[in-house]
Amino acid sequence: MSDCYWDADLERPLRTREGRRLRTLRDAYEFVGTRSACPGHPLVKTTLGALATAAQSGAPLDLRRAVERTVRLMRANHWGWG
């Protein structure tokens, strides 16, 4: 497997509280990775894992799962609204 889908567009941009729009898997991964005060937290780890899996596979189901997990994490931490 290769990581060739990092620049794949999300179904819809995810909006952060600061007004930034996360448009690709890479944007979402970097945002979660830098915003997380506790990178070892299970929700953070599963979100980053889902984003990495989607980047490796490029499968629509993996992409949808990664977006859902990212939105859930963003809402739980008040980082944005997806």
N, CA, C and O of each residue as an XYZ file, in Angstrom:
328
protein
N       0.830     -1.183      0.000
C       0.000      0.000      0.000
C       0.876      1.249      0.000
O       1.938      1.287      0.623
N       0.413      2.243     -0.699
C       1.141      3.503     -0.708
C       0.252      4.596     -0.128
O      -0.970      4.464     -0.055
N       0.892      5.655      0.272
C       0.168      6.786      0.844
C      -0.097      7.826     -0.240
O       0.270      8.990     -0.085
N      -0.719      7.420     -1.313
C      -0.869      8.332     -2.450
C      -2.161      9.142     -2.417
O      -2.406      9.918     -3.341
N      -2.981      8.994     -1.409
C      -4.260      9.705     -1.383
C      -4.311     10.817     -0.327
O      -5.399     11.284      0.011
N      -3.175     11.244      0.193
C      -3.177     12.302      1.204
C      -3.808     13.583      0.699
O      -4.390     14.330      1.486
N      -3.709     13.856     -0.583
C      -4.268     15.086     -1.146
C      -5.675     14.893     -1.695
O      -6.191     15.749     -2.413
N      -6.297     13.761     -1.352
C      -7.674     13.519     -1.782
C      -8.608     14.501     -1.088
O      -8.501     14.738      0.115
N      -9.517     15.064     -1.860
C     -10.489     16.001     -1.297
C     -11.488     15.271     -0.417
O     -11.918     14.159     -0.724
N     -11.849     15.923      0.690
C     -12.907     15.405      1.548
C     -14.237     15.648      0.844
O     -14.325     16.495     -0.045
N     -15.271     14.906      1.238
C     -16.580     15.077      0.614
C     -17.043     16.523      0.713
O     -17.648     17.062     -0.213
N     -16.751     17.135      1.838
C     -17.039     18.548      2.067
C     -15.956     19.081      2.994
O     -15.482     18.353      3.866
N     -15.557     20.333      2.823
C     -14.534     20.891      3.710
C     -15.038     20.924      5.153
O     -16.217     21.174      5.403
N     -14.141     20.673      6.087
C     -14.467     20.738      7.510
C     -14.025     22.101      8.023
O     -12.875     22.496      7.830
N     -14.913     22.806      8.663
C     -14.639     24.166      9.119
C     -14.179     24.157     10.570
O     -14.826     23.569     11.437
N     -13.061     24.812     10.820
C     -12.560     24.909     12.184
C     -13.162     26.137     12.857
O     -13.737     27.006     12.201
N     -13.021     26.190     14.155
C     -13.540     27.324     14.926
C     -12.899     28.635     14.481
O     -13.535     29.688     14.541
N     -11.647     28.577     14.038
C     -10.924     29.772     13.599
C     -11.272     30.189     12.178
O     -10.786     31.210     11.691
N     -12.117     29.401     11.510
C     -12.523     29.730     10.146
C     -11.731     29.027      9.061
O     -12.024     29.199      7.877
N     -10.750     28.252      9.430
C      -9.968     27.490      8.448
C     -10.825     26.367      7.876
O     -11.691     25.832      8.568
N     -10.594     26.016      6.644
C     -11.315     24.908      6.012
C     -10.337     23.776      5.714
O      -9.348     23.955      5.004
N     -10.636     22.618      6.268
C      -9.821     21.432      6.019
C     -10.402     20.763      4.783
O     -11.535     20.284      4.806
N      -9.629     20.731      3.710
C     -10.143     20.258      2.427
C      -9.631     18.871      2.018
O     -10.265     18.189      1.212
N      -8.493     18.455      2.568
C      -7.903     17.171      2.177
C      -7.624     16.312      3.406
O      -7.687     16.785      4.541
N      -7.316     15.048      3.160
C      -6.929     14.157      4.252
C      -5.697     14.701      4.968
O      -5.605     14.635      6.193
N      -4.758     15.236      4.205
C      -3.533     15.800      4.792
C      -3.878     16.971      5.719
O      -3.339     17.070      6.822
N      -4.775     17.856      5.274
C      -5.196     18.985      6.113
C      -5.763     18.491      7.441
O      -5.400     18.990      8.506
N      -6.654     17.508      7.366
C      -7.310     16.985      8.568
C      -6.302     16.307      9.486
O      -6.338     16.510     10.699
N      -5.400     15.501      8.920
C      -4.402     14.788      9.719
C      -3.486     15.771     10.448
O      -3.236     15.626     11.645
N      -2.991     16.765      9.726
C      -2.092     17.743     10.330
C      -2.816     18.571     11.385
O      -2.242     18.890     12.426
N      -4.073     18.920     11.121
C      -4.850     19.693     12.087
C      -5.033     18.907     13.384
O      -4.770     19.426     14.469
N      -5.480     17.665     13.274
C      -5.696     16.843     14.468
C      -4.371     16.609     15.195
O      -4.309     16.695     16.421
N      -3.326     16.317     14.445
C      -2.025     16.047     15.055
C      -1.452     17.227     15.814
O      -0.805     17.044     16.846
N      -1.680     18.435     15.319
C      -1.127     19.610     15.988
C      -2.039     20.159     17.080
O      -1.559     20.811     18.007
N      -3.328     19.912     16.991
C      -4.266     20.454     17.987
C      -4.401     19.577     19.227
O      -4.843     20.051     20.274
N      -4.034     18.333     19.121
C      -4.256     17.391     20.214
C      -3.267     17.600     21.347
O      -2.058     17.448     21.173
N      -3.800     17.952     22.511
C      -2.954     18.105     23.693
C      -2.554     16.749     24.242
O      -1.546     16.623     24.938
N      -3.348     15.735     23.926
C      -3.097     14.381     24.420
C      -3.105     13.416     23.233
O      -4.100     12.727     23.009
N      -2.005     13.356     22.467
C      -1.990     12.541     21.248
C      -2.177     11.050     21.485
O      -2.492     10.314     20.550
N      -1.987     10.591     22.721
C      -2.169      9.176     23.017
C      -3.599      8.806     23.367
O      -3.899      7.634     23.596
N      -4.490      9.803     23.410
C      -5.886      9.528     23.744
C      -6.491      8.609     22.684
O      -6.233      8.792     21.494
N      -7.291      7.624     23.098
C      -7.859      6.671     22.134
C      -8.639      7.317     20.992
O      -8.552      6.847     19.858
N      -9.392      8.371     21.256
C     -10.161      9.014     20.194
C      -9.238      9.696     19.178
O      -9.510      9.678     17.978
N      -8.159     10.291     19.660
C      -7.188     10.919     18.761
C      -6.479      9.847     17.938
O      -6.328      9.986     16.724
N      -6.046      8.781     18.603
C      -5.342      7.701     17.895
C      -6.222      7.047     16.828
O      -5.748      6.765     15.727
N      -7.498      6.803     17.141
C      -8.375      6.169     16.143
C      -8.679      7.125     14.997
O      -8.832      6.697     13.853
N      -8.766      8.416     15.298
C      -9.010      9.392     14.228
C      -7.813      9.478     13.299
O      -7.971      9.432     12.079
N      -6.620      9.602     13.859
C      -5.417      9.651     13.023
C      -5.240      8.348     12.244
O      -4.823      8.364     11.086
N      -5.558      7.225     12.884
C      -5.480      5.939     12.199
C      -6.453      5.845     11.041
O      -6.111      5.329      9.977
N      -7.670      6.342     11.242
C      -8.672      6.319     10.167
C      -8.246      7.210      9.009
O      -8.441      6.853      7.847
N      -7.665      8.367      9.316
C      -7.178      9.257      8.260
C      -6.032      8.600      7.481
O      -5.982      8.690      6.255
N      -5.116      7.943      8.192
C      -4.001      7.260      7.528
C      -4.494      6.100      6.670
O      -3.992      5.889      5.566
N      -5.469      5.351      7.167
C      -6.033      4.239      6.392
C      -6.677      4.754      5.113
O      -6.491      4.171      4.045
N      -7.431      5.841      5.214
C      -8.063      6.424      4.029
C      -7.015      6.907      3.030
O      -7.200      6.781      1.819
N      -5.906      7.464      3.544
C      -4.836      7.931      2.660
C      -4.137      6.772      1.964
O      -3.650      6.917      0.843
N      -4.088      5.639      2.619
C      -3.443      4.468      2.017
C      -4.349      3.788      0.999
O      -3.892      3.373     -0.066
N      -5.621      3.676      1.324
C      -6.513      2.889      0.463
C      -7.205      3.713     -0.611
O      -7.385      3.246     -1.736
N      -7.594      4.938     -0.268
C      -8.360      5.749     -1.208
C      -9.797      5.281     -1.371
O     -10.522      5.800     -2.220
N     -10.216      4.311     -0.572
C     -11.567      3.752     -0.683
C     -12.601      4.728     -0.125
O     -12.379      5.330      0.925
N     -13.723      4.890     -0.815
C     -14.759      5.819     -0.346
C     -15.243      5.523      1.074
O     -15.494      6.455      1.839
N     -15.376      4.259      1.437
C     -15.830      3.913      2.780
C     -14.807      4.357      3.826
O     -15.183      4.877      4.876
N     -13.524      4.155      3.548
C     -12.480      4.594      4.478
C     -12.463      6.113      4.599
O     -12.275      6.648      5.691
N     -12.656      6.803      3.489
C     -12.689      8.259      3.509
C     -13.872      8.755      4.343
O     -13.725      9.677      5.145
N     -15.025      8.152      4.156
C     -16.218      8.540      4.915
C     -16.015      8.301      6.417
O     -16.378      9.141      7.241
N     -15.431      7.150      6.760
C     -15.166      6.826      8.167
C     -14.178      7.825      8.774
O     -14.352      8.254      9.915
N     -13.158      8.191      8.027
C     -12.165      9.148      8.520
C     -12.797     10.516      8.764
O     -12.504     11.168      9.766
N     -13.658     10.946      7.855
C     -14.330     12.234      8.023
C     -15.251     12.195      9.237
O     -15.273     13.141     10.024
N     -16.002     11.126      9.398
C     -16.906     11.003     10.543
C     -16.141     11.067     11.863
O     -16.563     11.751     12.796
N     -15.027     10.362     11.939
C     -14.225     10.373     13.173
C     -13.606     11.755     13.418
O     -13.527     12.210     14.559
N     -13.173     12.407     12.355
C     -12.591     13.740     12.503
C     -13.635     14.735     12.993
O     -13.360     15.538     13.884
N     -14.822     14.684     12.419
C     -15.903     15.579     12.841
C     -16.254     15.319     14.306
O     -16.436     16.265     15.072
N     -16.348     14.065     14.698
C     -16.668     13.724     16.086
C     -15.616     14.299     17.038
O     -15.959     14.866     18.076
N     -14.344     14.154     16.686
C     -13.264     14.676     17.531
C     -13.290     16.206     17.572
O     -13.105     16.802     18.633
N     -13.515     16.830     16.434
C     -13.563     18.288     16.381
C     -14.698     18.830     17.252
O     -14.521     19.814     17.970
N     -15.842     18.195     17.186
C     -16.980     18.647     17.993
C     -16.753     18.405     19.467
O     -17.092     19.255     20.290
N     -16.188     17.265     19.818
C     -15.949     16.936     21.225
C     -14.980     17.914     21.874
O     -15.088     18.201     23.067
N     -14.043     18.421     21.099
C     -13.035     19.345     21.620
C     -13.327     20.806     21.293
O     -12.523     21.686     21.601
N     -14.468     21.064     20.675
C     -14.864     22.422     20.300
C     -13.840     23.075     19.363
O     -13.547     24.265     19.474
N     -13.306     22.270     18.443
C     -12.340     22.754     17.466
C     -13.016     23.221     16.189
O     -12.422     23.956     15.400
N     -14.238     22.804     15.986
C     -14.929     23.165     14.756
C     -16.217     22.382     14.617
O     -16.648     21.682     15.533
N     -16.815     22.517     13.459
C     -18.155     21.969     13.254
C     -18.260     20.981     12.121
O     -19.339     20.435     11.893
N     -17.204     20.733     11.414
C     -17.275     19.770     10.319
C     -18.172     20.238      9.297
O     -18.365     19.561      8.287
